Amino acid sequence: MVKIKRMRGLALECHLPEEDIEYMEYTFGIIALAREYFFRPFDEDIKKRLHPLQAGSMRGVRTLGLKKQFPSSCF
């Protein structure tokens, strides 16, 4: 995830859309959390971290402004 911050800076220098990097960071965060859930011993804390994703995952995508870039069929 540290490299994502560097990628964001490089994207800005190259005048590329920062939203793409934010979406990538959001997606990788979900994947990392899923891996933790499936491959580590169960912990009550994981439920607390998963709940906001379950309740509002599309809200997070909309917050990033990605709704404008993708057709409504993606959501």
N, CA, C and O of each residue as an XYZ file, in Angstrom:
300
protein
N       0.822     -1.199      0.000
C       0.000      0.000      0.000
C       0.863      1.258      0.000
O       0.406      2.330     -0.397
N       2.093      1.127      0.440
C       2.996      2.276      0.439
C       3.272      2.723     -0.993
O       3.398      3.916     -1.269
N       3.363      1.761     -1.893
C       3.650      2.094     -3.294
C       2.498      2.857     -3.948
O       2.704      3.606     -4.904
N       1.294      2.662     -3.430
C       0.136      3.388     -3.965
C       0.328      4.893     -3.771
O       0.007      5.677     -4.664
N       0.842      5.294     -2.631
C       1.084      6.722     -2.382
C       2.073      7.277     -3.401
O       1.899      8.388     -3.902
N       3.099      6.511     -3.700
C       4.077      6.946     -4.714
C       3.420      7.008     -6.088
O       3.663      7.939     -6.856
N       2.593      6.025     -6.392
C       1.893      6.013     -7.683
C       0.992      7.229     -7.819
O       0.883      7.812     -8.898
N       0.342      7.614     -6.716
C      -0.536      8.788     -6.749
C       0.272     10.035     -7.109
O      -0.154     10.842     -7.935
N       1.441     10.184     -6.482
C       2.299     11.325     -6.782
C       2.763     11.323     -8.231
O       2.779     12.366     -8.884
N       3.137     10.159     -8.730
C       3.569     10.061    -10.127
C       2.420     10.355    -11.089
O       2.616     10.996    -12.122
N       1.232      9.887    -10.747
C       0.065     10.158    -11.594
C      -0.188     11.661    -11.691
O      -0.479     12.183    -12.767
N      -0.076     12.346    -10.557
C      -0.281     13.798    -10.574
C       0.779     14.501    -11.416
O       0.472     15.431    -12.161
N       2.035     14.050    -11.293
C       3.110     14.641    -12.096
C       2.874     14.448    -13.589
O       3.213     15.312    -14.397
N       2.292     13.311    -13.947
C       2.054     12.989    -15.366
C       0.687     13.460    -15.846
O       0.293     13.176    -16.977
N      -0.029     14.172    -14.997
C      -1.358     14.689    -15.326
C      -2.335     13.569    -15.668
O      -3.154     13.702    -16.578
N      -2.241     12.467    -14.933
C      -3.168     11.349    -15.090
C      -4.232     11.448    -13.999
O      -4.001     12.078    -12.967
N      -5.384     10.836    -14.216
C      -6.457     10.940    -13.221
C      -6.088     10.288    -11.892
O      -5.763      9.102    -11.842
N      -6.138     11.048    -10.850
C      -5.830     10.548     -9.511
C      -6.912      9.579     -9.028
O      -6.640      8.706     -8.204
N      -8.128      9.729     -9.534
C      -9.226      8.861     -9.121
C      -8.938      7.398     -9.437
O      -9.359      6.512     -8.693
N      -8.227      7.134    -10.528
C      -7.892      5.756    -10.873
C      -7.021      5.121     -9.794
O      -7.212      3.956     -9.446
N      -6.082      5.870     -9.274
C      -5.194      5.366     -8.230
C      -5.981      5.194     -6.931
O      -5.758      4.230     -6.197
N      -6.894      6.115     -6.641
C      -7.720      5.988     -5.443
C      -8.588      4.735     -5.518
O      -8.753      4.028     -4.524
N      -9.139      4.466     -6.692
C      -9.953      3.268     -6.884
C      -9.104      2.010     -6.678
O      -9.551      1.042     -6.063
N      -7.888      2.037     -7.195
C      -6.975      0.913     -7.039
C      -6.669      0.690     -5.553
O      -6.666     -0.447     -5.081
N      -6.415      1.764     -4.830
C      -6.118      1.664     -3.402
C      -7.320      1.088     -2.640
O      -7.153      0.230     -1.773
N      -8.494      1.549     -2.958
C      -9.725      1.059     -2.337
C      -9.900     -0.437     -2.614
O     -10.215     -1.209     -1.708
N      -9.694     -0.837     -3.867
C      -9.845     -2.235     -4.265
C      -8.813     -3.122     -3.575
O      -9.160     -4.182     -3.053
N      -7.567     -2.704     -3.567
C      -6.526     -3.493     -2.911
C      -6.776     -3.612     -1.416
O      -6.468     -4.642     -0.816
N      -7.330     -2.570     -0.810
C      -7.672     -2.625      0.604
C      -8.735     -3.681      0.885
O      -8.659     -4.406      1.878
N      -9.724     -3.760      0.003
C     -10.771     -4.772      0.142
C     -10.174     -6.168     -0.015
O     -10.510     -7.076      0.745
N      -9.299     -6.343     -0.990
C      -8.670     -7.648     -1.216
C      -7.814     -8.050     -0.016
O      -7.848     -9.205      0.408
N      -7.054     -7.115      0.528
C      -6.215     -7.408      1.692
C      -7.073     -7.815      2.889
O      -6.722     -8.741      3.620
N      -8.186     -7.132      3.086
C      -9.074     -7.465      4.184
C      -9.715     -8.839      3.972
O      -9.866     -9.604      4.925
N     -10.086     -9.150      2.747
C     -10.661    -10.458      2.440
C      -9.646    -11.570      2.694
O      -9.991    -12.615      3.247
N      -8.412    -11.348      2.296
C      -7.364    -12.350      2.554
C      -7.188    -12.575      4.045
O      -7.035    -13.710      4.498
N      -7.209    -11.497      4.799
C      -7.074    -11.616      6.247
C      -8.240    -12.416      6.824
O      -8.051    -13.273      7.688
N      -9.436    -12.129      6.343
C     -10.633    -12.819      6.827
C     -10.571    -14.323      6.540
O     -10.887    -15.137      7.409
N     -10.166    -14.686      5.326
C     -10.183    -16.087      4.933
C      -8.982    -16.899      5.403
O      -9.117    -18.100      5.639
N      -7.830    -16.289      5.544
C      -6.621    -17.063      5.795
C      -6.026    -16.927      7.199
O      -5.067    -17.624      7.527
N      -6.567    -16.063      8.011
C      -6.085    -15.938      9.388
C      -7.133    -16.498     10.339
O      -8.302    -16.623      9.973
N      -6.723    -16.834     11.553
C      -7.718    -17.271     12.537
C      -8.753    -16.168     12.761
O      -8.432    -14.980     12.739
N     -10.003    -16.589     12.978
C     -11.082    -15.614     13.144
C     -10.826    -14.710     14.342
O     -10.341    -15.148     15.386
N     -11.162    -13.449     14.163
C     -10.992    -12.436     15.194
C     -12.215    -11.527     15.124
O     -12.626    -11.132     14.033
N     -12.795    -11.195     16.254
C     -13.976    -10.315     16.279
C     -13.689     -8.955     15.643
O     -14.596     -8.327     15.097
N     -12.449     -8.498     15.707
C     -12.076     -7.207     15.141
C     -12.317     -7.167     13.629
O     -12.666     -6.119     13.086
N     -12.134     -8.282     12.962
C     -12.318     -8.308     11.503
C     -13.776     -7.991     11.147
O     -14.037     -7.354     10.126
N     -14.718     -8.428     11.973
C     -16.123     -8.118     11.713
C     -16.371     -6.615     11.739
O     -17.140     -6.088     10.935
N     -15.710     -5.931     12.672
C     -15.871     -4.477     12.768
C     -15.321     -3.780     11.538
O     -15.877     -2.784     11.076
N     -14.215     -4.313     11.006
C     -13.616     -3.682      9.827
C     -14.346     -4.049      8.538
O     -14.295     -3.296      7.566
N     -15.020     -5.190      8.519
C     -15.771     -5.594      7.334
C     -17.132     -4.913      7.235
O     -17.626     -4.669      6.135
N     -17.731     -4.611      8.363
C     -19.093     -4.065      8.360
C     -19.255     -2.802      7.505
O     -20.204     -2.738      6.724
N     -18.384     -1.803      7.612
C     -18.570     -0.617      6.762
C     -18.503     -0.948      5.272
O     -19.178     -0.307      4.467
N     -17.710     -1.926      4.903
C     -17.637     -2.313      3.494
C     -18.931     -2.968      3.056
O     -19.425     -2.714      1.957
N     -19.475     -3.807      3.911
C     -20.714     -4.496      3.595
C     -21.870     -3.499      3.478
O     -22.702     -3.609      2.577
N     -21.915     -2.547      4.374
C     -23.022     -1.599      4.419
C     -22.930     -0.531      3.340
O     -23.960     -0.045      2.873
N     -21.722     -0.154      2.932
C     -21.633      0.971      2.022
C     -20.522      0.879      1.005
O     -19.886      1.888      0.700
N     -20.270     -0.294      0.474
C     -19.146     -0.405     -0.459
C     -19.360      0.467     -1.688
O     -18.415      1.092     -2.170
N     -20.578      0.521     -2.201
C     -20.816      1.353     -3.379
C     -20.767      2.829     -3.009
O     -20.441      3.663     -3.854
N     -21.081      3.167     -1.770
C     -20.972      4.551     -1.326
C     -19.513      4.997     -1.419
O     -19.227      6.123     -1.824
N     -18.596      4.108     -1.042
C     -17.176      4.435     -1.138
C     -16.751      4.685     -2.569
O     -15.959      5.588     -2.837
N     -17.269      3.895     -3.484
C     -16.944      4.080     -4.893
C     -17.520      5.400     -5.390
O     -16.861      6.130     -6.131
N     -18.733      5.701     -4.988
C     -19.342      6.965     -5.411
C     -18.587      8.153     -4.839
O     -18.455      9.182     -5.501
N     -18.094      8.020     -3.619
C     -17.340      9.098     -2.993
C     -16.096      9.425     -3.802
O     -15.689     10.585     -3.870
N     -15.489      8.416     -4.416
C     -14.293      8.644     -5.218
C     -14.615      9.297     -6.557
O     -13.706      9.683     -7.291
N     -15.883      9.422     -6.878
C     -16.253     10.042     -8.134
C     -16.173      9.093     -9.316
O     -16.161      9.533    -10.466
N     -16.117      7.805     -9.048
C     -15.961      6.851    -10.138
C     -17.265      6.573    -10.859
O     -17.261      6.027    -11.963
N     -18.367      6.938    -10.255
C     -19.666      6.737    -10.894
C     -19.689      7.443    -12.239
O     -20.355      6.985    -13.167
N     -18.965      8.559    -12.357
C     -18.950      9.322    -13.607
C     -18.213      8.566    -14.717
O     -18.529      8.723    -15.896
N     -17.220      7.738    -14.329
C     -16.372      7.096    -15.318
C     -16.918      5.778    -15.825
O     -16.533      5.324    -16.903
N     -17.820      5.148    -15.060
C     -18.309      3.829    -15.414
C     -19.816      3.868    -15.615
O     -20.511      4.646    -14.961
N     -20.324      3.037    -16.512
C     -21.784      3.021    -16.722
C     -22.502      2.506    -15.485
O     -21.917      1.797    -14.666
N     -23.775      2.869    -15.355
C     -24.537      2.493    -14.167
C     -24.647      0.982    -14.030
O     -24.867      0.491    -12.923
N     -24.503      0.231    -15.106
C     -24.584     -1.222    -15.022
C     -23.471     -1.816    -14.186
O     -23.585     -2.951    -13.723
N     -22.379     -1.057    -13.981
C     -21.270     -1.535    -13.151
C     -21.610     -1.474    -11.683
O     -20.950     -2.128    -10.875
N     -22.622     -0.706    -11.310
C     -22.960     -0.510     -9.905
C     -24.331     -1.051     -9.647
O     -24.817     -0.988     -8.518
